[in-house]
Amino acid sequence: MAIKTESFSIDGEQLLKKVKELIAEGNIRKITITDRSGKELMSFPLTVGVVGALLLPVLAAVGAVAALLAECTITVEREVAE
């Protein structure tokens, strides 16, 4: 499996919704959130089998960060078949 990196620029209000969408896709290895100046605010790995209650603390932290940001970038590492 190869790793593909994608970035999305979004406003803080959409951050939690986008992270939930990405997690639901299932092929995400890592999500990194940076502010508009490029400073990394948080980064978390997603492994196969991480679901439900184990994601609640991560989603709560993302929600807290989203409340403080006007604009941010989400960088996603995905597994893709070669």
mmCIF file of the N, C-alpha and C atoms, coordinates in Angstrom:
data_MODEL
# 
_entry.id   MODEL 
# 
loop_
_atom_site.group_PDB 
_atom_site.id 
_atom_site.type_symbol 
_atom_site.label_atom_id 
_atom_site.label_alt_id 
_atom_site.label_comp_id 
_atom_site.label_asym_id 
_atom_site.label_entity_id 
_atom_site.label_seq_id 
_atom_site.pdbx_PDB_ins_code 
_atom_site.Cartn_x 
_atom_site.Cartn_y 
_atom_site.Cartn_z 
_atom_site.occupancy 
_atom_site.B_iso_or_equiv 
_atom_site.pdbx_formal_charge 
_atom_site.auth_seq_id 
_atom_site.auth_comp_id 
_atom_site.auth_asym_id 
_atom_site.auth_atom_id 
_atom_site.pdbx_PDB_model_num 
ATOM 1   N N  . MET A 1 1  ? 0.826   -1.182 0.000  1.00 0.00 ? 1  MET A N  1 
ATOM 2   C CA . MET A 1 1  ? 0.000   0.000  0.000  1.00 0.00 ? 1  MET A CA 1 
ATOM 3   C C  . MET A 1 1  ? 0.871   1.247  0.000  1.00 0.00 ? 1  MET A C  1 
ATOM 4   N N  . ALA A 1 2  ? 0.481   2.204  -0.802 1.00 0.00 ? 2  ALA A N  1 
ATOM 5   C CA . ALA A 1 2  ? 1.177   3.481  -0.862 1.00 0.00 ? 2  ALA A CA 1 
ATOM 6   C C  . ALA A 1 2  ? 0.424   4.505  -0.017 1.00 0.00 ? 2  ALA A C  1 
ATOM 7   N N  . ILE A 1 3  ? 1.115   5.573  0.356  1.00 0.00 ? 3  ILE A N  1 
ATOM 8   C CA . ILE A 1 3  ? 0.512   6.641  1.139  1.00 0.00 ? 3  ILE A CA 1 
ATOM 9   C C  . ILE A 1 3  ? 0.373   7.870  0.242  1.00 0.00 ? 3  ILE A C  1 
ATOM 10  N N  . LYS A 1 4  ? -0.821  8.452  0.229  1.00 0.00 ? 4  LYS A N  1 
ATOM 11  C CA . LYS A 1 4  ? -1.101  9.659  -0.535 1.00 0.00 ? 4  LYS A CA 1 
ATOM 12  C C  . LYS A 1 4  ? -1.454  10.761 0.454  1.00 0.00 ? 4  LYS A C  1 
ATOM 13  N N  . THR A 1 5  ? -0.927  11.972 0.240  1.00 0.00 ? 5  THR A N  1 
ATOM 14  C CA . THR A 1 5  ? -1.204  13.102 1.123  1.00 0.00 ? 5  THR A CA 1 
ATOM 15  C C  . THR A 1 5  ? -2.082  14.112 0.400  1.00 0.00 ? 5  THR A C  1 
ATOM 16  N N  . GLU A 1 6  ? -3.124  14.580 1.104  1.00 0.00 ? 6  GLU A N  1 
ATOM 17  C CA . GLU A 1 6  ? -4.015  15.603 0.582  1.00 0.00 ? 6  GLU A CA 1 
ATOM 18  C C  . GLU A 1 6  ? -4.178  16.684 1.639  1.00 0.00 ? 6  GLU A C  1 
ATOM 19  N N  . SER A 1 7  ? -4.429  17.921 1.194  1.00 0.00 ? 7  SER A N  1 
ATOM 20  C CA . SER A 1 7  ? -4.681  19.016 2.119  1.00 0.00 ? 7  SER A CA 1 
ATOM 21  C C  . SER A 1 7  ? -5.971  19.716 1.749  1.00 0.00 ? 7  SER A C  1 
ATOM 22  N N  . PHE A 1 8  ? -6.691  20.154 2.784  1.00 0.00 ? 8  PHE A N  1 
ATOM 23  C CA . PHE A 1 8  ? -7.938  20.879 2.608  1.00 0.00 ? 8  PHE A CA 1 
ATOM 24  C C  . PHE A 1 8  ? -7.885  22.151 3.431  1.00 0.00 ? 8  PHE A C  1 
ATOM 25  N N  . SER A 1 9  ? -8.172  23.299 2.833  1.00 0.00 ? 9  SER A N  1 
ATOM 26  C CA . SER A 1 9  ? -8.274  24.556 3.575  1.00 0.00 ? 9  SER A CA 1 
ATOM 27  C C  . SER A 1 9  ? -9.745  24.796 3.867  1.00 0.00 ? 9  SER A C  1 
ATOM 28  N N  . ILE A 1 10 ? -10.071 24.947 5.145  1.00 0.00 ? 10 ILE A N  1 
ATOM 29  C CA . ILE A 1 10 ? -11.458 25.153 5.538  1.00 0.00 ? 10 ILE A CA 1 
ATOM 30  C C  . ILE A 1 10 ? -11.524 26.151 6.680  1.00 0.00 ? 10 ILE A C  1 
ATOM 31  N N  . ASP A 1 11 ? -12.739 26.635 6.963  1.00 0.00 ? 11 ASP A N  1 
ATOM 32  C CA . ASP A 1 11 ? -12.881 27.525 8.114  1.00 0.00 ? 11 ASP A CA 1 
ATOM 33  C C  . ASP A 1 11 ? -13.131 26.685 9.360  1.00 0.00 ? 11 ASP A C  1 
ATOM 34  N N  . GLY A 1 12 ? -12.929 27.292 10.508 1.00 0.00 ? 12 GLY A N  1 
ATOM 35  C CA . GLY A 1 12 ? -13.038 26.582 11.773 1.00 0.00 ? 12 GLY A CA 1 
ATOM 36  C C  . GLY A 1 12 ? -14.396 25.941 12.004 1.00 0.00 ? 12 GLY A C  1 
ATOM 37  N N  . GLU A 1 13 ? -15.447 26.585 11.516 1.00 0.00 ? 13 GLU A N  1 
ATOM 38  C CA . GLU A 1 13 ? -16.800 26.060 11.715 1.00 0.00 ? 13 GLU A CA 1 
ATOM 39  C C  . GLU A 1 13 ? -16.995 24.706 11.045 1.00 0.00 ? 13 GLU A C  1 
ATOM 40  N N  . GLN A 1 14 ? -16.298 24.455 9.956  1.00 0.00 ? 14 GLN A N  1 
ATOM 41  C CA . GLN A 1 14 ? -16.440 23.212 9.202  1.00 0.00 ? 14 GLN A CA 1 
ATOM 42  C C  . GLN A 1 14 ? -15.432 22.137 9.606  1.00 0.00 ? 14 GLN A C  1 
ATOM 43  N N  . LEU A 1 15 ? -14.522 22.477 10.502 1.00 0.00 ? 15 LEU A N  1 
ATOM 44  C CA . LEU A 1 15 ? -13.426 21.565 10.855 1.00 0.00 ? 15 LEU A CA 1 
ATOM 45  C C  . LEU A 1 15 ? -13.924 20.231 11.409 1.00 0.00 ? 15 LEU A C  1 
ATOM 46  N N  . LEU A 1 16 ? -14.753 20.253 12.417 1.00 0.00 ? 16 LEU A N  1 
ATOM 47  C CA . LEU A 1 16 ? -15.207 19.003 13.043 1.00 0.00 ? 16 LEU A CA 1 
ATOM 48  C C  . LEU A 1 16 ? -15.993 18.149 12.054 1.00 0.00 ? 16 LEU A C  1 
ATOM 49  N N  . LYS A 1 17 ? -16.840 18.777 11.264 1.00 0.00 ? 17 LYS A N  1 
ATOM 50  C CA . LYS A 1 17 ? -17.626 18.040 10.272 1.00 0.00 ? 17 LYS A CA 1 
ATOM 51  C C  . LYS A 1 17 ? -16.710 17.349 9.263  1.00 0.00 ? 17 LYS A C  1 
ATOM 52  N N  . LYS A 1 18 ? -15.689 18.054 8.776  1.00 0.00 ? 18 LYS A N  1 
ATOM 53  C CA . LYS A 1 18 ? -14.767 17.490 7.794  1.00 0.00 ? 18 LYS A CA 1 
ATOM 54  C C  . LYS A 1 18 ? -13.960 16.340 8.392  1.00 0.00 ? 18 LYS A C  1 
ATOM 55  N N  . VAL A 1 19 ? -13.501 16.487 9.630  1.00 0.00 ? 19 VAL A N  1 
ATOM 56  C CA . VAL A 1 19 ? -12.736 15.420 10.277 1.00 0.00 ? 19 VAL A CA 1 
ATOM 57  C C  . VAL A 1 19 ? -13.605 14.174 10.416 1.00 0.00 ? 19 VAL A C  1 
ATOM 58  N N  . LYS A 1 20 ? -14.857 14.341 10.819 1.00 0.00 ? 20 LYS A N  1 
ATOM 59  C CA . LYS A 1 20 ? -15.764 13.192 10.936 1.00 0.00 ? 20 LYS A CA 1 
ATOM 60  C C  . LYS A 1 20 ? -15.966 12.515 9.583  1.00 0.00 ? 20 LYS A C  1 
ATOM 61  N N  . GLU A 1 21 ? -16.114 13.310 8.512  1.00 0.00 ? 21 GLU A N  1 
ATOM 62  C CA . GLU A 1 21 ? -16.267 12.738 7.166  1.00 0.00 ? 21 GLU A CA 1 
ATOM 63  C C  . GLU A 1 21 ? -15.038 11.926 6.776  1.00 0.00 ? 21 GLU A C  1 
ATOM 64  N N  . LEU A 1 22 ? -13.865 12.476 7.051  1.00 0.00 ? 22 LEU A N  1 
ATOM 65  C CA . LEU A 1 22 ? -12.623 11.787 6.701  1.00 0.00 ? 22 LEU A CA 1 
ATOM 66  C C  . LEU A 1 22 ? -12.481 10.479 7.466  1.00 0.00 ? 22 LEU A C  1 
ATOM 67  N N  . ILE A 1 23 ? -12.807 10.493 8.753  1.00 0.00 ? 23 ILE A N  1 
ATOM 68  C CA . ILE A 1 23 ? -12.712 9.281  9.559  1.00 0.00 ? 23 ILE A CA 1 
ATOM 69  C C  . ILE A 1 23 ? -13.662 8.221  9.020  1.00 0.00 ? 23 ILE A C  1 
ATOM 70  N N  . ALA A 1 24 ? -14.851 8.632  8.599  1.00 0.00 ? 24 ALA A N  1 
ATOM 71  C CA . ALA A 1 24 ? -15.850 7.690  8.077  1.00 0.00 ? 24 ALA A CA 1 
ATOM 72  C C  . ALA A 1 24 ? -15.379 7.003  6.792  1.00 0.00 ? 24 ALA A C  1 
ATOM 73  N N  . GLU A 1 25 ? -14.495 7.648  6.039  1.00 0.00 ? 25 GLU A N  1 
ATOM 74  C CA . GLU A 1 25 ? -13.992 7.056  4.798  1.00 0.00 ? 25 GLU A CA 1 
ATOM 75  C C  . GLU A 1 25 ? -13.197 5.776  5.057  1.00 0.00 ? 25 GLU A C  1 
ATOM 76  N N  . GLY A 1 26 ? -12.523 5.705  6.196  1.00 0.00 ? 26 GLY A N  1 
ATOM 77  C CA . GLY A 1 26 ? -11.877 4.467  6.594  1.00 0.00 ? 26 GLY A CA 1 
ATOM 78  C C  . GLY A 1 26 ? -10.473 4.216  6.094  1.00 0.00 ? 26 GLY A C  1 
ATOM 79  N N  . ASN A 1 27 ? -9.988  4.927  5.100  1.00 0.00 ? 27 ASN A N  1 
ATOM 80  C CA . ASN A 1 27 ? -8.635  4.665  4.588  1.00 0.00 ? 27 ASN A CA 1 
ATOM 81  C C  . ASN A 1 27 ? -7.631  5.723  5.040  1.00 0.00 ? 27 ASN A C  1 
ATOM 82  N N  . ILE A 1 28 ? -7.960  6.437  6.096  1.00 0.00 ? 28 ILE A N  1 
ATOM 83  C CA . ILE A 1 28 ? -7.108  7.509  6.605  1.00 0.00 ? 28 ILE A CA 1 
ATOM 84  C C  . ILE A 1 28 ? -6.110  6.938  7.611  1.00 0.00 ? 28 ILE A C  1 
ATOM 85  N N  . ARG A 1 29 ? -4.856  7.283  7.457  1.00 0.00 ? 29 ARG A N  1 
ATOM 86  C CA . ARG A 1 29 ? -3.809  6.842  8.392  1.00 0.00 ? 29 ARG A CA 1 
ATOM 87  C C  . ARG A 1 29 ? -3.499  7.904  9.435  1.00 0.00 ? 29 ARG A C  1 
ATOM 88  N N  . LYS A 1 30 ? -3.524  9.194  9.021  1.00 0.00 ? 30 LYS A N  1 
ATOM 89  C CA . LYS A 1 30 ? -3.133  10.265 9.932  1.00 0.00 ? 30 LYS A CA 1 
ATOM 90  C C  . LYS A 1 30 ? -3.807  11.559 9.498  1.00 0.00 ? 30 LYS A C  1 
ATOM 91  N N  . ILE A 1 31 ? -4.226  12.365 10.472 1.00 0.00 ? 31 ILE A N  1 
ATOM 92  C CA . ILE A 1 31 ? -4.794  13.682 10.204 1.00 0.00 ? 31 ILE A CA 1 
ATOM 93  C C  . ILE A 1 31 ? -3.981  14.704 10.981 1.00 0.00 ? 31 ILE A C  1 
ATOM 94  N N  . THR A 1 32 ? -3.583  15.781 10.297 1.00 0.00 ? 32 THR A N  1 
ATOM 95  C CA . THR A 1 32 ? -2.844  16.865 10.922 1.00 0.00 ? 32 THR A CA 1 
ATOM 96  C C  . THR A 1 32 ? -3.614  18.162 10.672 1.00 0.00 ? 32 THR A C  1 
ATOM 97  N N  . ILE A 1 33 ? -3.774  18.966 11.716 1.00 0.00 ? 33 ILE A N  1 
ATOM 98  C CA . ILE A 1 33 ? -4.477  20.240 11.599 1.00 0.00 ? 33 ILE A CA 1 
ATOM 99  C C  . ILE A 1 33 ? -3.482  21.351 11.877 1.00 0.00 ? 33 ILE A C  1 
ATOM 100 N N  . THR A 1 34 ? -3.388  22.301 10.946 1.00 0.00 ? 34 THR A N  1 
ATOM 101 C CA . THR A 1 34 ? -2.481  23.440 11.094 1.00 0.00 ? 34 THR A CA 1 
ATOM 102 C C  . THR A 1 34 ? -3.266  24.737 10.984 1.00 0.00 ? 34 THR A C  1 
ATOM 103 N N  . ASP A 1 35 ? -2.742  25.791 11.606 1.00 0.00 ? 35 ASP A N  1 
ATOM 104 C CA . ASP A 1 35 ? -3.395  27.095 11.468 1.00 0.00 ? 35 ASP A CA 1 
ATOM 105 C C  . ASP A 1 35 ? -2.948  27.749 10.168 1.00 0.00 ? 35 ASP A C  1 
ATOM 106 N N  . ARG A 1 36 ? -3.482  28.928 9.888  1.00 0.00 ? 36 ARG A N  1 
ATOM 107 C CA . ARG A 1 36 ? -3.183  29.538 8.580  1.00 0.00 ? 36 ARG A CA 1 
ATOM 108 C C  . ARG A 1 36 ? -1.727  29.938 8.406  1.00 0.00 ? 36 ARG A C  1 
ATOM 109 N N  . SER A 1 37 ? -0.975  30.046 9.502  1.00 0.00 ? 37 SER A N  1 
ATOM 110 C CA . SER A 1 37 ? 0.453   30.366 9.386  1.00 0.00 ? 37 SER A CA 1 
ATOM 111 C C  . SER A 1 37 ? 1.300   29.109 9.204  1.00 0.00 ? 37 SER A C  1 
ATOM 112 N N  . GLY A 1 38 ? 0.657   27.926 9.261  1.00 0.00 ? 38 GLY A N  1 
ATOM 113 C CA . GLY A 1 38 ? 1.378   26.676 9.060  1.00 0.00 ? 38 GLY A CA 1 
ATOM 114 C C  . GLY A 1 38 ? 1.803   25.987 10.338 1.00 0.00 ? 38 GLY A C  1 
ATOM 115 N N  . LYS A 1 39 ? 1.459   26.568 11.494 1.00 0.00 ? 39 LYS A N  1 
ATOM 116 C CA . LYS A 1 39 ? 1.816   25.959 12.782 1.00 0.00 ? 39 LYS A CA 1 
ATOM 117 C C  . LYS A 1 39 ? 0.910   24.760 13.046 1.00 0.00 ? 39 LYS A C  1 
ATOM 118 N N  . GLU A 1 40 ? 1.529   23.615 13.352 1.00 0.00 ? 40 GLU A N  1 
ATOM 119 C CA . GLU A 1 40 ? 0.762   22.407 13.635 1.00 0.00 ? 40 GLU A CA 1 
ATOM 120 C C  . GLU A 1 40 ? 0.069   22.540 14.980 1.00 0.00 ? 40 GLU A C  1 
ATOM 121 N N  . LEU A 1 41 ? -1.256  22.395 14.968 1.00 0.00 ? 41 LEU A N  1 
ATOM 122 C CA . LEU A 1 41 ? -2.034  22.482 16.194 1.00 0.00 ? 41 LEU A CA 1 
ATOM 123 C C  . LEU A 1 41 ? -2.303  21.118 16.806 1.00 0.00 ? 41 LEU A C  1 
ATOM 124 N N  . MET A 1 42 ? -2.561  20.134 15.958 1.00 0.00 ? 42 MET A N  1 
ATOM 125 C CA . MET A 1 42 ? -2.745  18.769 16.439 1.00 0.00 ? 42 MET A CA 1 
ATOM 126 C C  . MET A 1 42 ? -2.544  17.790 15.312 1.00 0.00 ? 42 MET A C  1 
ATOM 127 N N  . SER A 1 43 ? -2.161  16.596 15.698 1.00 0.00 ? 43 SER A N  1 
ATOM 128 C CA . SER A 1 43 ? -1.934  15.525 14.735 1.00 0.00 ? 43 SER A CA 1 
ATOM 129 C C  . SER A 1 43 ? -2.292  14.230 15.437 1.00 0.00 ? 43 SER A C  1 
ATOM 130 N N  . PHE A 1 44 ? -3.044  13.384 14.755 1.00 0.00 ? 44 PHE A N  1 
ATOM 131 C CA . PHE A 1 44 ? -3.397  12.113 15.370 1.00 0.00 ? 44 PHE A CA 1 
ATOM 132 C C  . PHE A 1 44 ? -3.451  11.016 14.326 1.00 0.00 ? 44 PHE A C  1 
ATOM 133 N N  . PRO A 1 45 ? -2.903  9.859  14.693 1.00 0.00 ? 45 PRO A N  1 
ATOM 134 C CA . PRO A 1 45 ? -2.952  8.703  13.795 1.00 0.00 ? 45 PRO A CA 1 
ATOM 135 C C  . PRO A 1 45 ? -4.303  8.005  13.922 1.00 0.00 ? 45 PRO A C  1 
ATOM 136 N N  . LEU A 1 46 ? -4.748  7.415  12.853 1.00 0.00 ? 46 LEU A N  1 
ATOM 137 C CA . LEU A 1 46 ? -5.963  6.605  12.864 1.00 0.00 ? 46 LEU A CA 1 
ATOM 138 C C  . LEU A 1 46 ? -5.569  5.214  12.408 1.00 0.00 ? 46 LEU A C  1 
ATOM 139 N N  . THR A 1 47 ? -5.758  4.258  13.260 1.00 0.00 ? 47 THR A N  1 
ATOM 140 C CA . THR A 1 47 ? -5.425  2.884  12.910 1.00 0.00 ? 47 THR A CA 1 
ATOM 141 C C  . THR A 1 47 ? -6.692  2.095  12.673 1.00 0.00 ? 47 THR A C  1 
ATOM 142 N N  . VAL A 1 48 ? -6.580  1.019  11.969 1.00 0.00 ? 48 VAL A N  1 
ATOM 143 C CA . VAL A 1 48 ? -7.722  0.156  11.705 1.00 0.00 ? 48 VAL A CA 1 
ATOM 144 C C  . VAL A 1 48 ? -8.283  -0.318 13.041 1.00 0.00 ? 48 VAL A C  1 
ATOM 145 N N  . GLY A 1 49 ? -9.575  -0.214 13.201 1.00 0.00 ? 49 GLY A N  1 
ATOM 146 C CA . GLY A 1 49 ? -10.216 -0.669 14.425 1.00 0.00 ? 49 GLY A CA 1 
ATOM 147 C C  . GLY A 1 49 ? -10.457 0.425  15.446 1.00 0.00 ? 49 GLY A C  1 
ATOM 148 N N  . VAL A 1 50 ? -9.976  1.643  15.196 1.00 0.00 ? 50 VAL A N  1 
ATOM 149 C CA . VAL A 1 50 ? -10.247 2.746  16.112 1.00 0.00 ? 50 VAL A CA 1 
ATOM 150 C C  . VAL A 1 50 ? -11.615 3.304  15.759 1.00 0.00 ? 50 VAL A C  1 
ATOM 151 N N  . VAL A 1 51 ? -12.574 3.057  16.627 1.00 0.00 ? 51 VAL A N  1 
ATOM 152 C CA . VAL A 1 51 ? -13.942 3.492  16.356 1.00 0.00 ? 51 VAL A CA 1 
ATOM 153 C C  . VAL A 1 51 ? -14.623 3.934  17.645 1.00 0.00 ? 51 VAL A C  1 
ATOM 154 N N  . GLY A 1 52 ? -15.788 4.517  17.479 1.00 0.00 ? 52 GLY A N  1 
ATOM 155 C CA . GLY A 1 52 ? -16.686 4.813  18.592 1.00 0.00 ? 52 GLY A CA 1 
ATOM 156 C C  . GLY A 1 52 ? -16.065 5.580  19.734 1.00 0.00 ? 52 GLY A C  1 
ATOM 157 N N  . ALA A 1 53 ? -16.147 4.992  20.927 1.00 0.00 ? 53 ALA A N  1 
ATOM 158 C CA . ALA A 1 53 ? -15.731 5.661  22.157 1.00 0.00 ? 53 ALA A CA 1 
ATOM 159 C C  . ALA A 1 53 ? -14.260 6.058  22.141 1.00 0.00 ? 53 ALA A C  1 
ATOM 160 N N  . LEU A 1 54 ? -13.427 5.321  21.410 1.00 0.00 ? 54 LEU A N  1 
ATOM 161 C CA . LEU A 1 54 ? -12.004 5.660  21.357 1.00 0.00 ? 54 LEU A CA 1 
ATOM 162 C C  . LEU A 1 54 ? -11.756 6.969  20.618 1.00 0.00 ? 54 LEU A C  1 
ATOM 163 N N  . LEU A 1 55 ? -12.679 7.363  19.732 1.00 0.00 ? 55 LEU A N  1 
ATOM 164 C CA . LEU A 1 55 ? -12.521 8.607  18.984 1.00 0.00 ? 55 LEU A CA 1 
ATOM 165 C C  . LEU A 1 55 ? -13.094 9.814  19.713 1.00 0.00 ? 55 LEU A C  1 
ATOM 166 N N  . LEU A 1 56 ? -13.910 9.617  20.738 1.00 0.00 ? 56 LEU A N  1 
ATOM 167 C CA . LEU A 1 56 ? -14.548 10.734 21.420 1.00 0.00 ? 56 LEU A CA 1 
ATOM 168 C C  . LEU A 1 56 ? -13.563 11.778 21.942 1.00 0.00 ? 56 LEU A C  1 
ATOM 169 N N  . PRO A 1 57 ? -12.471 11.384 22.618 1.00 0.00 ? 57 PRO A N  1 
ATOM 170 C CA . PRO A 1 57 ? -11.522 12.414 23.075 1.00 0.00 ? 57 PRO A CA 1 
ATOM 171 C C  . PRO A 1 57 ? -10.884 13.186 21.919 1.00 0.00 ? 57 PRO A C  1 
ATOM 172 N N  . VAL A 1 58 ? -10.597 12.511 20.827 1.00 0.00 ? 58 VAL A N  1 
ATOM 173 C CA . VAL A 1 58 ? -10.011 13.174 19.656 1.00 0.00 ? 58 VAL A CA 1 
ATOM 174 C C  . VAL A 1 58 ? -11.004 14.173 19.074 1.00 0.00 ? 58 VAL A C  1 
ATOM 175 N N  . LEU A 1 59 ? -12.254 13.763 18.914 1.00 0.00 ? 59 LEU A N  1 
ATOM 176 C CA . LEU A 1 59 ? -13.267 14.657 18.353 1.00 0.00 ? 59 LEU A CA 1 
ATOM 177 C C  . LEU A 1 59 ? -13.547 15.832 19.280 1.00 0.00 ? 59 LEU A C  1 
ATOM 178 N N  . ALA A 1 60 ? -13.499 15.622 20.584 1.00 0.00 ? 60 ALA A N  1 
ATOM 179 C CA . ALA A 1 60 ? -13.677 16.722 21.530 1.00 0.00 ? 60 ALA A CA 1 
ATOM 180 C C  . ALA A 1 60 ? -12.546 17.742 21.388 1.00 0.00 ? 60 ALA A C  1 
ATOM 181 N N  . ALA A 1 61 ? -11.322 17.253 21.218 1.00 0.00 ? 61 ALA A N  1 
ATOM 182 C CA . ALA A 1 61 ? -10.173 18.148 21.033 1.00 0.00 ? 61 ALA A CA 1 
ATOM 183 C C  . ALA A 1 61 ? -10.285 18.909 19.720 1.00 0.00 ? 61 ALA A C  1 
ATOM 184 N N  . VAL A 1 62 ? -10.719 18.240 18.662 1.00 0.00 ? 62 VAL A N  1 
ATOM 185 C CA . VAL A 1 62 ? -10.902 18.900 17.371 1.00 0.00 ? 62 VAL A CA 1 
ATOM 186 C C  . VAL A 1 62 ? -11.964 19.984 17.500 1.00 0.00 ? 62 VAL A C  1 
ATOM 187 N N  . GLY A 1 63 ? -13.045 19.698 18.207 1.00 0.00 ? 63 GLY A N  1 
ATOM 188 C CA . GLY A 1 63 ? -14.093 20.691 18.417 1.00 0.00 ? 63 GLY A CA 1 
ATOM 189 C C  . GLY A 1 63 ? -13.586 21.910 19.164 1.00 0.00 ? 63 GLY A C  1 
ATOM 190 N N  . ALA A 1 64 ? -12.735 21.697 20.165 1.00 0.00 ? 64 ALA A N  1 
ATOM 191 C CA . ALA A 1 64 ? -12.163 22.807 20.924 1.00 0.00 ? 64 ALA A CA 1 
ATOM 192 C C  . ALA A 1 64 ? -11.251 23.662 20.049 1.00 0.00 ? 64 ALA A C  1 
ATOM 193 N N  . VAL A 1 65 ? -10.440 23.017 19.230 1.00 0.00 ? 65 VAL A N  1 
ATOM 194 C CA . VAL A 1 65 ? -9.558  23.748 18.313 1.00 0.00 ? 65 VAL A CA 1 
ATOM 195 C C  . VAL A 1 65 ? -10.388 24.532 17.297 1.00 0.00 ? 65 VAL A C  1 
ATOM 196 N N  . ALA A 1 66 ? -11.443 23.904 16.789 1.00 0.00 ? 66 ALA A N  1 
ATOM 197 C CA . ALA A 1 66 ? -12.298 24.548 15.788 1.00 0.00 ? 66 ALA A CA 1 
ATOM 198 C C  . ALA A 1 66 ? -12.916 25.835 16.320 1.00 0.00 ? 66 ALA A C  1 
ATOM 199 N N  . ALA A 1 67 ? -13.254 25.852 17.592 1.00 0.00 ? 67 ALA A N  1 
ATOM 200 C CA . ALA A 1 67 ? -13.869 27.028 18.188 1.00 0.00 ? 67 ALA A CA 1 
ATOM 201 C C  . ALA A 1 67 ? -12.911 28.218 18.217 1.00 0.00 ? 67 ALA A C  1 
ATOM 202 N N  . LEU A 1 68 ? -11.622 27.953 18.163 1.00 0.00 ? 68 LEU A N  1 
ATOM 203 C CA . LEU A 1 68 ? -10.619 29.009 18.243 1.00 0.00 ? 68 LEU A CA 1 
ATOM 204 C C  . LEU A 1 68 ? -10.114 29.492 16.885 1.00 0.00 ? 68 LEU A C  1 
ATOM 205 N N  . LEU A 1 69 ? -10.433 28.772 15.815 1.00 0.00 ? 69 LEU A N  1 
ATOM 206 C CA . LEU A 1 69 ? -9.855  29.067 14.516 1.00 0.00 ? 69 LEU A CA 1 
ATOM 207 C C  . LEU A 1 69 ? -10.843 29.719 13.565 1.00 0.00 ? 69 LEU A C  1 
ATOM 208 N N  . ALA A 1 70 ? -10.341 30.644 12.771 1.00 0.00 ? 70 ALA A N  1 
ATOM 209 C CA . ALA A 1 70 ? -11.141 31.201 11.686 1.00 0.00 ? 70 ALA A CA 1 
ATOM 210 C C  . ALA A 1 70 ? -10.873 30.413 10.413 1.00 0.00 ? 70 ALA A C  1 
ATOM 211 N N  . GLU A 1 71 ? -9.636  29.977 10.247 1.00 0.00 ? 71 GLU A N  1 
ATOM 212 C CA . GLU A 1 71 ? -9.237  29.252 9.040  1.00 0.00 ? 71 GLU A CA 1 
ATOM 213 C C  . GLU A 1 71 ? -8.133  28.272 9.401  1.00 0.00 ? 71 GLU A C  1 
ATOM 214 N N  . CYS A 1 72 ? -8.155  27.100 8.780  1.00 0.00 ? 72 CYS A N  1 
ATOM 215 C CA . CYS A 1 72 ? -7.118  26.113 9.051  1.00 0.00 ? 72 CYS A CA 1 
ATOM 216 C C  . CYS A 1 72 ? -6.945  25.195 7.848  1.00 0.00 ? 72 CYS A C  1 
ATOM 217 N N  . THR A 1 73 ? -5.947  24.343 7.938  1.00 0.00 ? 73 THR A N  1 
ATOM 218 C CA . THR A 1 73 ? -5.686  23.356 6.892  1.00 0.00 ? 73 THR A CA 1 
ATOM 219 C C  . THR A 1 73 ? -5.651  21.979 7.538  1.00 0.00 ? 73 THR A C  1 
ATOM 220 N N  . ILE A 1 74 ? -6.330  21.035 6.899  1.00 0.00 ? 74 ILE A N  1 
ATOM 221 C CA . ILE A 1 74 ? -6.285  19.643 7.326  1.00 0.00 ? 74 ILE A CA 1 
ATOM 222 C C  . ILE A 1 74 ? -5.427  18.903 6.309  1.00 0.00 ? 74 ILE A C  1 
ATOM 223 N N  . THR A 1 75 ? -4.395  18.215 6.781  1.00 0.00 ? 75 THR A N  1 
ATOM 224 C CA . THR A 1 75 ? -3.575  17.381 5.916  1.00 0.00 ? 75 THR A CA 1 
ATOM 225 C C  . THR A 1 75 ? -3.865  15.930 6.282  1.00 0.00 ? 75 THR A C  1 
ATOM 226 N N  . VAL A 1 76 ? -4.153  15.141 5.263  1.00 0.00 ? 76 VAL A N  1 
ATOM 227 C CA . VAL A 1 76 ? -4.579  13.764 5.457  1.00 0.00 ? 76 VAL A CA 1 
ATOM 228 C C  . VAL A 1 76 ? -3.624  12.819 4.762  1.00 0.00 ? 76 VAL A C  1 
ATOM 229 N N  . GLU A 1 77 ? -3.213  11.773 5.456  1.00 0.00 ? 77 GLU A N  1 
ATOM 230 C CA . GLU A 1 77 ? -2.431  10.703 4.841  1.00 0.00 ? 77 GLU A CA 1 
ATOM 231 C C  . GLU A 1 77 ? -3.378  9.527  4.642  1.00 0.00 ? 77 GLU A C  1 
ATOM 232 N N  . ARG A 1 78 ? -3.513  9.079  3.391  1.00 0.00 ? 78 ARG A N  1 
ATOM 233 C CA . ARG A 1 78 ? -4.398  7.978  3.051  1.00 0.00 ? 78 ARG A CA 1 
ATOM 234 C C  . ARG A 1 78 ? -3.606  6.782  2.541  1.00 0.00 ? 78 ARG A C  1 
ATOM 235 N N  . GLU A 1 79 ? -4.142  5.610  2.784  1.00 0.00 ? 79 GLU A N  1 
ATOM 236 C CA . GLU A 1 79 ? -3.603  4.406  2.161  1.00 0.00 ? 79 GLU A CA 1 
ATOM 237 C C  . GLU A 1 79 ? -4.305  4.229  0.831  1.00 0.00 ? 79 GLU A C  1 
ATOM 238 N N  . VAL A 1 80 ? -3.525  4.043  -0.203 1.00 0.00 ? 80 VAL A N  1 
ATOM 239 C CA . VAL A 1 80 ? -4.097  3.788  -1.529 1.00 0.00 ? 80 VAL A CA 1 
ATOM 240 C C  . VAL A 1 80 ? -3.461  2.548  -2.132 1.00 0.00 ? 80 VAL A C  1 
ATOM 241 N N  . ALA A 1 81 ? -4.248  1.796  -2.862 1.00 0.00 ? 81 ALA A N  1 
ATOM 242 C CA . ALA A 1 81 ? -3.720  0.601  -3.520 1.00 0.00 ? 81 ALA A CA 1 
ATOM 243 C C  . ALA A 1 81 ? -2.846  1.020  -4.690 1.00 0.00 ? 81 ALA A C  1 
ATOM 244 N N  . GLU A 1 82 ? -1.759  0.321  -4.865 1.00 0.00 ? 82 GLU A N  1 
ATOM 245 C CA . GLU A 1 82 ? -0.845  0.650  -5.959 1.00 0.00 ? 82 GLU A CA 1 
ATOM 246 C C  . GLU A 1 82 ? -1.281  0.002  -7.237 1.00 0.00 ? 82 GLU A C  1 
# 
